[in-house]
Amino acid sequence: MRHLQDYLFFKTIAGAGSIRKAAESLTISSTALNRRLISIEEELGVELFERLPKGVRLSSAGEVFLHHVRQQLTDIERVKSQISDLYGERRGHINIACSQALLPLFLPEHIAQYRALHPGVTFTVHKRDRLMAEESLRDMSSDLAIVFEPESLADFQILSISLQPAYALVAMDHPLANKALIKFSDCLQYPLALPTDDYGIRRILNKKANSLTLKMKPVIESDSFEFLRHSVALGECITFQIEIGLPKHLETMNLKAIPLDENDVPAGIMYLAQLKGRTLPVAAAKFSQQLITNLAVK
């Protein structure tokens, strides 16, 4: 399958935007990689890249060829996975794009559970915001995406949805820490530490603030939920997170999670999805079934 090696070389160059950088990641010489690229271009009769002073950029023909390459590499992984299943083995590689909330607990637990049964399967997990997760399905760099409050569902084949209520996180000695349930307006009396606008929970909070004709002015903003939690534990700030991302032992972090009244701030939706019309490799399809069981609507 020499052509598959050429496909990998081409895809790596496209991703790196540089023959030199691609060669370094492939542990071959730049000269050898450039020769292979020239050979591919001669076979196709077109230039696949524009040569720039500091790298390369896909030509129009290169964009078309890259789409073909991604499909071919995805198909061969699916076939290899199916062949392994014929012999009672499950092998393959699963690429997942997901919201930050699933990284600390949910996905590690489910990957460990799956690999206990199928140790031949490997995983790549990328933290992606809503737009990037959707794009990774379209370009087939991800098999599955788990996205909270996505921007668009145009290319999604939805496998499962889960309602995710929002929680306020406060320090254990915060004035609101003794509340069992709070409204969003209760939180506005205190400094806010908020995730940036590209996260689904911020979208929900912005919508609520707009309905109250209020503009939130956070004292801290970050794209790291871990940073926000630590900041809240040290002062009077309040931050927010969805249920699936809450750490198990908040008290050891000097934190209390208080549910927001769902009549005041409705739960958001977490989607498990694949690219519409795509047949997943066996390993990814089986893993998606495990996730579907655990991401059912409450």
C-alpha positions as CSV (number, residue, x, y, z in Angstrom):
1,M,0.0,0.0,0.0
2,R,2.7,2.5,-1.1
3,H,0.0,5.0,-2.0
4,L,-1.2,5.1,1.6
5,Q,2.3,6.2,2.7
6,D,2.2,8.9,0.1
7,Y,-1.2,10.0,1.4
8,L,0.1,10.2,4.9
9,F,3.1,12.3,3.7
10,F,0.8,14.7,1.8
11,K,-1.6,15.0,4.7
12,T,1.2,15.7,7.1
13,I,2.7,18.5,4.9
14,A,-0.8,20.0,4.5
15,G,-1.3,20.0,8.3
16,A,2.2,21.4,9.1
17,G,2.2,24.0,6.3
18,S,5.9,23.3,5.8
19,I,7.9,20.4,4.2
20,R,10.6,20.9,6.8
21,K,8.2,20.7,9.8
22,A,6.4,17.7,8.3
23,A,9.7,15.9,7.7
24,E,10.7,16.4,11.3
25,S,7.4,14.9,12.5
26,L,7.8,12.0,10.1
27,T,11.5,11.5,11.0
28,I,12.7,11.6,7.4
29,S,14.8,14.1,5.6
30,S,13.2,17.2,4.0
31,T,14.9,16.3,0.7
32,A,13.3,12.8,0.7
33,L,9.9,14.2,1.6
34,N,10.1,16.9,-1.1
35,R,11.0,14.2,-3.7
36,R,7.9,12.2,-2.7
37,L,5.8,15.3,-3.0
38,I,7.1,16.1,-6.5
39,S,6.5,12.5,-7.5
40,I,2.9,12.7,-6.4
41,E,2.4,16.0,-8.2
42,E,4.0,14.6,-11.4
43,E,1.7,11.6,-11.2
44,L,-1.4,13.8,-10.8
45,G,-0.1,16.4,-13.3
46,V,-0.8,19.4,-11.0
47,E,0.9,21.3,-8.2
48,L,-0.7,20.5,-4.9
49,F,1.0,23.3,-3.0
50,E,2.0,26.9,-3.6
51,R,5.6,27.2,-2.5
52,L,6.0,30.2,-0.2
53,P,9.1,31.8,1.3
54,K,8.3,30.3,4.7
55,G,6.4,27.1,3.9
56,V,3.7,25.8,1.6
57,R,0.0,26.4,1.1
58,L,-2.5,24.1,-0.5
59,S,-3.5,25.0,-4.1
60,S,-7.1,24.5,-5.3
61,A,-6.1,21.1,-6.6
62,G,-4.5,20.3,-3.3
63,E,-7.7,21.1,-1.4
64,V,-9.6,18.6,-3.6
65,F,-6.8,16.0,-3.2
66,L,-6.7,16.5,0.6
67,H,-10.4,15.7,0.8
68,H,-9.8,12.5,-1.2
69,V,-6.8,11.6,1.0
70,R,-8.8,12.0,4.2
71,Q,-11.5,9.8,2.9
72,Q,-9.1,7.1,1.8
73,L,-7.2,7.1,5.1
74,T,-10.5,6.9,7.0
75,D,-11.8,4.1,4.8
76,I,-8.6,2.0,5.3
77,E,-8.9,2.3,9.1
78,R,-12.5,1.2,8.9
79,V,-11.5,-1.9,6.8
80,K,-8.6,-2.8,9.1
81,S,-11.0,-2.6,12.1
82,Q,-13.5,-4.8,10.3
83,I,-10.8,-7.4,9.5
84,S,-9.7,-7.5,13.1
85,D,-13.3,-8.1,14.2
86,L,-13.3,-11.2,11.9
87,Y,-10.7,-12.7,14.1
88,G,-12.4,-11.8,17.4
89,E,-10.1,-8.9,18.0
90,R,-10.9,-5.2,18.1
91,R,-8.3,-2.9,17.0
92,G,-8.2,0.5,15.5
93,H,-7.8,4.2,16.4
94,I,-10.6,6.5,17.6
95,N,-10.3,10.3,17.2
96,I,-12.6,12.4,19.5
97,A,-13.2,16.1,19.6
98,C,-14.9,17.2,22.8
99,S,-15.9,20.1,25.0
100,Q,-13.5,20.9,27.8
101,A,-16.0,19.7,30.5
102,L,-15.6,16.0,29.5
103,L,-11.8,15.9,29.8
104,P,-11.2,15.7,33.6
105,L,-13.6,12.8,34.3
106,F,-16.1,11.5,31.8
107,L,-13.9,10.6,28.9
108,P,-11.0,9.2,30.9
109,E,-13.4,6.9,32.7
110,H,-15.1,5.7,29.5
111,I,-11.9,5.2,27.6
112,A,-10.4,3.1,30.4
113,Q,-13.6,1.1,30.5
114,Y,-13.5,0.4,26.8
115,R,-9.8,-0.4,26.7
116,A,-10.2,-2.8,29.5
117,L,-12.2,-4.9,27.0
118,H,-10.3,-3.9,23.8
119,P,-6.7,-3.1,24.7
120,G,-5.8,-3.0,21.0
121,V,-7.8,0.2,20.4
122,T,-6.0,3.5,20.8
123,F,-7.4,7.0,21.2
124,T,-6.6,10.6,20.4
125,V,-8.7,13.2,22.3
126,H,-8.7,16.9,21.3
127,K,-10.2,19.7,23.3
128,R,-12.3,21.7,20.8
129,D,-14.7,24.6,21.1
130,R,-18.0,24.3,19.3
131,L,-16.9,25.5,15.9
132,M,-13.6,23.6,15.8
133,A,-15.4,20.4,16.9
134,E,-17.9,20.7,14.1
135,E,-15.1,21.4,11.6
136,S,-13.1,18.4,12.7
137,L,-16.1,16.1,11.8
138,R,-16.4,17.7,8.4
139,D,-12.7,17.2,7.6
140,M,-12.8,13.7,9.2
141,S,-9.9,14.4,11.6
142,S,-12.4,13.3,14.3
143,D,-14.7,10.3,14.2
144,L,-16.9,11.5,17.1
145,A,-17.6,14.9,18.6
146,I,-19.2,15.6,22.0
147,V,-20.2,19.2,21.9
148,F,-22.2,21.4,24.4
149,E,-24.6,23.8,22.7
150,P,-23.1,23.6,19.2
151,E,-23.3,26.5,16.7
152,S,-24.8,24.5,14.0
153,L,-26.1,20.9,13.4
154,A,-26.0,21.1,9.6
155,D,-23.5,18.3,9.1
156,F,-24.2,16.3,12.3
157,Q,-25.7,12.9,12.6
158,I,-26.9,13.1,16.2
159,L,-26.3,9.9,18.1
160,S,-27.3,11.0,21.5
161,I,-28.3,14.1,23.5
162,S,-28.0,14.9,27.2
163,L,-29.6,17.7,29.1
164,Q,-26.9,19.4,31.2
165,P,-28.0,21.8,34.0
166,A,-25.8,24.6,34.9
167,Y,-24.2,25.0,38.4
168,A,-22.7,28.0,40.2
169,L,-19.3,27.2,41.8
170,V,-18.4,29.2,44.9
171,A,-15.8,28.9,47.7
172,M,-17.0,26.9,50.8
173,D,-17.1,30.1,52.9
174,H,-18.9,32.2,50.2
175,P,-22.2,33.9,51.3
176,L,-24.2,31.8,48.9
177,A,-22.5,28.5,49.9
178,N,-25.4,27.5,52.1
179,K,-28.0,27.7,49.3
180,A,-29.5,24.5,47.9
181,L,-30.7,26.3,44.7
182,I,-30.1,29.7,43.3
183,K,-31.2,32.1,40.6
184,F,-28.9,33.8,38.1
185,S,-29.7,37.2,39.6
186,D,-28.4,36.0,43.0
187,C,-25.0,35.5,41.4
188,L,-24.8,39.0,39.9
189,Q,-24.3,40.5,43.3
190,Y,-20.8,39.1,43.4
191,P,-17.7,39.2,41.2
192,L,-17.9,36.8,38.2
193,A,-15.2,34.6,36.8
194,L,-16.5,33.4,33.4
195,P,-15.5,31.2,30.6
196,T,-14.9,33.0,27.3
197,D,-17.7,33.5,24.7
198,D,-16.7,30.4,22.7
199,Y,-18.0,28.1,25.4
200,G,-21.6,26.9,25.5
201,I,-22.1,27.7,29.2
202,R,-21.2,31.3,28.5
203,R,-23.7,31.4,25.6
204,I,-26.4,30.3,28.0
205,L,-25.5,32.9,30.6
206,N,-25.3,35.7,28.0
207,K,-28.7,34.8,26.8
208,K,-30.1,35.0,30.3
209,A,-28.3,38.3,31.0
210,N,-29.7,39.7,27.7
211,S,-33.2,38.7,28.8
212,L,-32.7,40.7,32.0
213,T,-31.3,43.6,29.9
214,L,-28.0,43.3,31.9
215,K,-24.5,43.2,30.6
216,M,-22.2,40.9,32.6
217,K,-18.8,42.4,33.5
218,P,-16.6,39.6,34.7
219,V,-13.5,40.4,36.8
220,I,-11.9,37.2,35.3
221,E,-12.3,35.5,32.0
222,S,-10.5,32.4,30.8
223,D,-10.8,29.5,28.4
224,S,-9.6,27.2,31.2
225,F,-12.3,25.8,33.6
226,E,-9.5,24.5,35.8
227,F,-8.1,28.0,36.2
228,L,-11.6,29.4,36.9
229,R,-12.2,26.8,39.6
230,H,-8.9,27.6,41.4
231,S,-9.6,31.4,41.1
232,V,-13.1,30.9,42.7
233,A,-11.7,28.7,45.5
234,L,-9.5,31.6,46.6
235,G,-12.0,34.4,46.8
236,E,-15.6,35.8,46.4
237,C,-15.9,35.1,42.7
238,I,-18.5,32.9,41.2
239,T,-18.0,30.7,38.1
240,F,-20.3,28.3,36.3
241,Q,-20.1,24.8,34.9
242,I,-22.3,22.1,33.5
243,E,-23.1,19.0,35.5
244,I,-21.0,16.5,33.5
245,G,-17.8,18.5,34.1
246,L,-18.1,18.9,37.9
247,P,-15.1,17.3,39.8
248,K,-16.2,14.5,42.2
249,H,-14.5,15.9,45.3
250,L,-15.2,19.6,45.2
251,E,-14.9,19.9,49.0
252,T,-11.2,19.1,48.8
253,M,-10.9,22.0,46.4
254,N,-12.7,24.3,48.8
255,L,-15.6,24.5,46.4
256,K,-19.4,24.1,46.5
257,A,-21.5,23.5,43.5
258,I,-25.0,25.0,43.6
259,P,-27.6,24.1,40.9
260,L,-29.1,27.1,39.1
261,D,-32.9,27.0,39.1
262,E,-33.8,25.4,35.7
263,N,-37.0,27.5,35.6
264,D,-34.6,30.5,35.6
265,V,-31.7,29.1,33.5
266,P,-32.8,26.1,31.4
267,A,-30.4,23.2,31.0
268,G,-28.2,23.2,27.9
269,I,-27.8,20.2,25.5
270,M,-24.8,18.0,25.0
271,Y,-24.6,16.3,21.6
272,L,-22.8,13.2,20.7
273,A,-22.4,13.2,16.9
274,Q,-20.6,11.9,13.9
275,L,-20.4,13.3,10.3
276,K,-23.7,12.8,8.5
277,G,-23.5,10.0,6.0
278,R,-20.2,8.6,7.2
279,T,-19.7,5.0,8.1
280,L,-17.6,4.9,11.2
281,P,-14.8,2.4,11.7
282,V,-15.9,-0.6,13.9
283,A,-14.0,0.5,17.0
284,A,-15.4,4.1,16.8
285,A,-18.9,2.8,16.2
286,K,-18.7,0.4,19.2
287,F,-17.3,3.1,21.4
288,S,-20.1,5.5,20.4
289,Q,-22.6,2.8,21.6
290,Q,-21.0,2.9,25.0
291,L,-21.2,6.7,25.1
292,I,-24.9,6.6,23.9
293,T,-25.8,4.5,26.9
294,N,-24.3,7.1,29.2
295,L,-25.4,10.2,27.5
296,A,-29.1,9.5,27.3
297,V,-31.6,12.3,28.0
298,K,-32.5,12.5,31.6
